[in-house]
């Protein structure tokens, strides 16, 4: 089973959007039994809060189901529990590594690092542009799934 933790600052916009987009992609490909997908925050600001209404609105419009997600903070133990810790921007990456105590196993990436145009995903909390964030998240999740599919060991 491949375990992925998507991480952003507050765990109410980008990381849950990524979690639900990725889950939808693997479900539609019949691969859900191969994945455990979750999300977390680097900060404590939104702990216990639900998914931001902008994220909920975009996912609903796109027909992507979202569960009853509540923001949680990433813990040091998550580094050992997940195969991939995927941040949305360089600031997230620094904070993931701070929480994890480094990245000795090379598990930490930005989501768009898996695309042909690696870059940060803008935080819609500040930009207000949830559609642009969705496009970046979808592109990143599709590229991540393609990367994982190419690198999966053969199923016996």
C-alpha positions as CSV (number, residue, x, y, z in Angstrom):
1,X,0.0,0.0,0.0
2,X,1.3,3.5,-0.9
3,X,0.7,6.0,1.8
4,X,0.5,9.7,0.8
5,X,0.2,12.7,3.2
6,X,-0.7,16.0,1.5
7,X,0.4,18.9,3.6
8,X,-0.3,22.7,3.5
9,X,-0.3,25.5,6.1
10,X,-3.8,25.1,7.6
11,X,-5.2,21.8,6.1
12,X,-8.4,23.5,5.0
13,X,-7.7,24.5,1.4
14,X,-4.9,22.9,-0.7
15,X,-4.0,19.7,1.2
16,X,-7.6,18.5,1.6
17,X,-8.3,19.5,-2.0
18,X,-5.3,17.3,-3.0
19,X,-6.4,14.5,-0.8
20,X,-9.9,14.3,-2.3
21,X,-8.7,14.8,-5.9
22,X,-6.1,12.1,-5.6
23,X,-8.6,9.8,-3.9
24,X,-11.0,10.4,-6.7
25,X,-8.4,9.6,-9.4
26,X,-7.3,6.4,-7.8
27,X,-10.9,5.3,-7.2
28,X,-11.8,5.9,-10.8
29,X,-8.8,3.8,-11.9
30,X,-9.8,1.0,-9.6
31,X,-6.6,1.4,-7.5
32,X,-8.0,2.5,-4.2
33,X,-6.9,-0.8,-2.5
34,X,-3.3,0.2,-3.2
35,X,-3.4,3.7,-1.5
36,X,-3.9,5.3,1.8
37,X,-4.3,9.1,1.3
38,X,-4.7,11.7,3.9
39,X,-3.8,15.4,4.6
40,X,-2.4,17.6,7.4
41,X,-1.3,21.1,8.3
42,X,2.1,22.4,9.3
43,X,0.4,25.0,11.7
44,X,-2.1,24.7,14.5
45,X,-4.2,27.7,13.4
46,X,-7.1,25.7,11.9
47,X,-7.0,22.4,13.9
48,X,-10.5,21.0,14.0
49,X,-11.8,23.3,11.3
50,X,-13.7,21.8,8.3
51,X,-12.7,22.2,4.6
52,X,-12.8,25.8,3.4
53,X,-16.0,26.7,1.6
54,X,-14.0,27.6,-1.6
55,X,-12.5,24.2,-1.7
56,X,-15.8,22.5,-1.0
57,X,-17.5,24.5,-3.8
58,X,-14.8,23.6,-6.4
59,X,-14.9,19.9,-5.5
60,X,-18.7,19.8,-5.6
61,X,-18.7,21.5,-9.0
62,X,-16.2,18.9,-10.3
63,X,-18.2,16.0,-8.8
64,X,-15.4,15.0,-6.4
65,X,-16.7,13.6,-3.1
66,X,-15.2,14.9,0.1
67,X,-15.6,13.4,3.5
68,X,-16.1,15.0,6.8
69,X,-12.5,16.2,7.0
70,X,-11.3,18.2,10.0
71,X,-7.9,19.9,10.0
72,X,-5.1,18.1,11.9
73,X,-1.4,19.0,12.3
74,X,1.3,16.9,10.9
75,X,3.3,15.0,13.6
76,X,6.9,13.8,13.6
77,X,5.7,10.2,13.5
78,X,4.0,10.9,10.2
79,X,7.4,10.8,8.5
80,X,7.7,7.1,9.3
81,X,4.1,6.3,8.6
82,X,3.9,7.7,5.0
83,X,5.8,7.0,1.8
84,X,5.3,10.4,0.4
85,X,4.8,13.7,2.2
86,X,3.6,16.2,-0.4
87,X,3.7,19.9,0.3
88,X,2.1,22.7,-1.8
89,X,4.9,25.2,-1.7
90,X,8.5,25.8,-0.5
91,X,7.3,27.2,2.9
92,X,5.4,23.9,3.5
93,X,8.5,21.9,2.5
94,X,10.6,23.7,5.1
95,X,8.0,23.2,7.8
96,X,7.5,19.5,6.9
97,X,11.2,19.0,7.3
98,X,11.3,20.9,10.5
99,X,8.4,18.8,12.0
100,X,9.9,15.6,10.7
101,X,13.5,16.4,11.8
102,X,14.7,16.4,8.2
103,X,14.1,14.2,5.2
104,X,16.7,11.4,5.3
105,X,14.7,9.0,3.1
106,X,13.8,11.6,0.4
107,X,10.0,11.4,1.0
108,X,9.3,15.1,0.8
109,X,8.2,16.8,-2.4
110,X,6.1,19.7,-3.7
111,X,3.1,18.4,-5.6
112,X,4.0,20.2,-8.8
113,X,7.5,18.7,-8.7
114,X,6.0,15.7,-10.5
115,X,5.0,17.9,-13.5
116,X,7.0,19.3,-16.3
117,X,6.7,22.7,-14.7
118,X,7.7,22.4,-11.0
119,X,6.5,25.3,-8.9
120,X,4.6,26.3,-5.8
121,X,0.8,26.1,-5.7
122,X,-0.6,29.4,-4.6
123,X,-2.6,29.5,-1.4
124,X,-6.2,30.4,-2.3
125,X,-6.7,31.6,1.3
126,X,-4.7,34.6,0.2
127,X,-5.4,34.7,-3.6
128,X,-9.1,33.8,-3.4
129,X,-8.6,31.9,-6.7
130,X,-9.8,28.4,-5.8
131,X,-10.2,27.5,-9.5
132,X,-6.5,28.2,-10.3
133,X,-5.6,26.1,-7.2
134,X,-7.8,23.3,-8.3
135,X,-6.2,23.3,-11.8
136,X,-2.7,23.1,-10.2
137,X,-3.8,20.4,-7.7
138,X,-5.4,18.3,-10.5
139,X,-2.3,18.6,-12.7
140,X,-0.1,17.7,-9.8
141,X,-2.2,14.7,-8.7
142,X,-2.4,13.4,-12.2
143,X,1.4,13.7,-12.6
144,X,2.0,12.1,-9.1
145,X,-0.3,9.2,-10.0
146,X,1.5,8.7,-13.3
147,X,4.8,8.8,-11.5
148,X,3.7,6.2,-9.0
149,X,2.1,4.0,-11.7
150,X,5.4,3.9,-13.6
151,X,7.3,3.1,-10.4
152,X,4.9,0.6,-8.8
153,X,6.4,-2.9,-8.3
154,X,4.5,-5.6,-10.3
155,X,1.4,-6.9,-8.4
156,X,1.6,-10.6,-7.8
